[in-house]
Amino acid sequence: MSTRTKKRKIDIEKNYSVKQFAQKLRRLADSIENGKRFRIQVAGERITIPPTAIINIEHERSSSEEEIEFQIKWQLDL
């Protein structure tokens, strides 16, 4: 039996000030550029993103709004 705790599914969205968002993007960009893992806390949960994560940008448009999402995906070690 595995000693790891099974992670629950979550979907959290958090708004940041322009200054806070820029600081997080700078730290993320530095980590990506240097091939290092990135650590961030979202809604009280600490997340570590490995340097092997897949990064993409998604654009969505409807009749009333547009959205750009910066997505970072990686496989969990089970």
PyRosetta script that sets phi, psi and omega in degrees:
from pyrosetta import init, pose_from_sequence

init()
pose = pose_from_sequence("MSTRTKKRKIDIEKNYSVKQFAQKLRRLADSIENGKRFRIQVAGERITIPPTAIINIEHERSSSEEEIEFQIKWQLDL")
pose.set_psi(1, 137.1)
pose.set_omega(1, -177.9)
pose.set_phi(2, -72.6)
pose.set_psi(2, 142.2)
pose.set_omega(2, 177.9)
pose.set_phi(3, -89.2)
pose.set_psi(3, -6.9)
pose.set_omega(3, 179.4)
pose.set_phi(4, -77.4)
pose.set_psi(4, 144.8)
pose.set_omega(4, 177.2)
pose.set_phi(5, -81.8)
pose.set_psi(5, 132.3)
pose.set_omega(5, 178.5)
pose.set_phi(6, -68.2)
pose.set_psi(6, 131.3)
pose.set_omega(6, -179.5)
pose.set_phi(7, -80.0)
pose.set_psi(7, 137.8)
pose.set_omega(7, 179.5)
pose.set_phi(8, -86.1)
pose.set_psi(8, 154.6)
pose.set_omega(8, 177.1)
pose.set_phi(9, -73.9)
pose.set_psi(9, 136.4)
pose.set_omega(9, 178.0)
pose.set_phi(10, -141.2)
pose.set_psi(10, 158.6)
pose.set_omega(10, 174.2)
pose.set_phi(11, -148.1)
pose.set_psi(11, 98.0)
pose.set_omega(11, -174.6)
pose.set_phi(12, -116.1)
pose.set_psi(12, 140.9)
pose.set_omega(12, 174.6)
pose.set_phi(13, -126.3)
pose.set_psi(13, 133.1)
pose.set_omega(13, -179.5)
pose.set_phi(14, -134.5)
pose.set_psi(14, 132.6)
pose.set_omega(14, 177.6)
pose.set_phi(15, -89.0)
pose.set_psi(15, 143.1)
pose.set_omega(15, 179.4)
pose.set_phi(16, -127.9)
pose.set_psi(16, 156.8)
pose.set_omega(16, 172.7)
pose.set_phi(17, -69.2)
pose.set_psi(17, 163.3)
pose.set_omega(17, 179.2)
pose.set_phi(18, -58.0)
pose.set_psi(18, -43.9)
pose.set_omega(18, -179.0)
pose.set_phi(19, -63.1)
pose.set_psi(19, -45.2)
pose.set_omega(19, 179.4)
pose.set_phi(20, -63.3)
pose.set_psi(20, -43.4)
pose.set_omega(20, -179.2)
pose.set_phi(21, -63.8)
pose.set_psi(21, -43.2)
pose.set_omega(21, 179.1)
pose.set_phi(22, -62.0)
pose.set_psi(22, -41.1)
pose.set_omega(22, 178.3)
pose.set_phi(23, -62.4)
pose.set_psi(23, -42.8)
pose.set_omega(23, 179.2)
pose.set_phi(24, -66.0)
pose.set_psi(24, -41.7)
pose.set_omega(24, 178.4)
pose.set_phi(25, -63.2)
pose.set_psi(25, -38.8)
pose.set_omega(25, 178.3)
pose.set_phi(26, -63.8)
pose.set_psi(26, -44.5)
pose.set_omega(26, 178.4)
pose.set_phi(27, -63.6)
pose.set_psi(27, -42.2)
pose.set_omega(27, 178.5)
pose.set_phi(28, -62.5)
pose.set_psi(28, -47.0)
pose.set_omega(28, -179.6)
pose.set_phi(29, -60.1)
pose.set_psi(29, -42.3)
pose.set_omega(29, 178.1)
pose.set_phi(30, -62.0)
pose.set_psi(30, -43.2)
pose.set_omega(30, 179.2)
pose.set_phi(31, -63.2)
pose.set_psi(31, -45.3)
pose.set_omega(31, -180.0)
pose.set_phi(32, -61.7)
pose.set_psi(32, -48.5)
pose.set_omega(32, -177.2)
pose.set_phi(33, -62.0)
pose.set_psi(33, -33.8)
pose.set_omega(33, -177.5)
pose.set_phi(34, -95.3)
pose.set_psi(34, 4.6)
pose.set_omega(34, 178.1)
pose.set_phi(35, 65.0)
pose.set_psi(35, 33.4)
pose.set_omega(35, -178.5)
pose.set_phi(36, -111.8)
pose.set_psi(36, 158.4)
pose.set_omega(36, 176.4)
pose.set_phi(37, -69.3)
pose.set_psi(37, 156.5)
pose.set_omega(37, -178.7)
pose.set_phi(38, -120.9)
pose.set_psi(38, 130.6)
pose.set_omega(38, 178.4)
pose.set_phi(39, -113.6)
pose.set_psi(39, 136.1)
pose.set_omega(39, -179.8)
pose.set_phi(40, -147.8)
pose.set_psi(40, 153.0)
pose.set_omega(40, 175.7)
pose.set_phi(41, -115.6)
pose.set_psi(41, 127.9)
pose.set_omega(41, 179.5)
pose.set_phi(42, -126.9)
pose.set_psi(42, 121.9)
pose.set_omega(42, 179.2)
pose.set_phi(43, 49.8)
pose.set_psi(43, 43.1)
pose.set_omega(43, 176.1)
pose.set_phi(44, 83.9)
pose.set_psi(44, -5.4)
pose.set_omega(44, 179.5)
pose.set_phi(45, -104.6)
pose.set_psi(45, 128.3)
pose.set_omega(45, 179.1)
pose.set_phi(46, -85.9)
pose.set_psi(46, 132.9)
pose.set_omega(46, -176.3)
pose.set_phi(47, -127.6)
pose.set_psi(47, 135.7)
pose.set_omega(47, 175.4)
pose.set_phi(48, -115.7)
pose.set_psi(48, 122.3)
pose.set_omega(48, -179.5)
pose.set_phi(49, -101.0)
pose.set_psi(49, 122.7)
pose.set_omega(49, -178.3)
pose.set_phi(50, -74.2)
pose.set_psi(50, 156.3)
pose.set_omega(50, 179.7)
pose.set_phi(51, -66.3)
pose.set_psi(51, -13.2)
pose.set_omega(51, 179.9)
pose.set_phi(52, -90.1)
pose.set_psi(52, 3.1)
pose.set_omega(52, -178.5)
pose.set_phi(53, -60.6)
pose.set_psi(53, 150.8)
pose.set_omega(53, 177.9)
pose.set_phi(54, -92.2)
pose.set_psi(54, 130.9)
pose.set_omega(54, -176.5)
pose.set_phi(55, -115.6)
pose.set_psi(55, 131.5)
pose.set_omega(55, 174.3)
pose.set_phi(56, -145.6)
pose.set_psi(56, 166.0)
pose.set_omega(56, 178.2)
pose.set_phi(57, -121.2)
pose.set_psi(57, 130.5)
pose.set_omega(57, -177.8)
pose.set_phi(58, -115.3)
pose.set_psi(58, 137.3)
pose.set_omega(58, 178.3)
pose.set_phi(59, -120.4)
pose.set_psi(59, 129.3)
pose.set_omega(59, 177.2)
pose.set_phi(60, -126.6)
pose.set_psi(60, 145.2)
pose.set_omega(60, 178.6)
pose.set_phi(61, -139.0)
pose.set_psi(61, 137.0)
pose.set_omega(61, 171.8)
pose.set_phi(62, -125.8)
pose.set_psi(62, -174.6)
pose.set_omega(62, -178.9)
pose.set_phi(63, -69.8)
pose.set_psi(63, -18.3)
pose.set_omega(63, -175.5)
pose.set_phi(64, -118.9)
pose.set_psi(64, -9.6)
pose.set_omega(64, -179.3)
pose.set_phi(65, -160.5)
pose.set_psi(65, 164.8)
pose.set_omega(65, 174.3)
pose.set_phi(66, -126.7)
pose.set_psi(66, 155.5)
pose.set_omega(66, -177.8)
pose.set_phi(67, -145.7)
pose.set_psi(67, 139.2)
pose.set_omega(67, 171.6)
pose.set_phi(68, -122.2)
pose.set_psi(68, 130.0)
pose.set_omega(68, 178.1)
pose.set_phi(69, -118.8)
pose.set_psi(69, 129.5)
pose.set_omega(69, 171.3)
pose.set_phi(70, -92.9)
pose.set_psi(70, 115.1)
pose.set_omega(70, -174.6)
pose.set_phi(71, -111.6)
pose.set_psi(71, 139.9)
pose.set_omega(71, 176.5)
pose.set_phi(72, -129.3)
pose.set_psi(72, 122.5)
pose.set_omega(72, -177.2)
pose.set_phi(73, -127.6)
pose.set_psi(73, 145.3)
pose.set_omega(73, 176.5)
pose.set_phi(74, -154.4)
pose.set_psi(74, 160.1)
pose.set_omega(74, 179.1)
pose.set_phi(75, -85.5)
pose.set_psi(75, 141.5)
pose.set_omega(75, 176.2)
pose.set_phi(76, -84.2)
pose.set_psi(76, 142.3)
pose.set_omega(76, 173.9)
pose.set_phi(77, -81.4)
pose.set_psi(77, 117.3)
pose.set_omega(77, -178.4)
pose.set_phi(78, -105.1)
pose.dump_pdb("model.pdb")
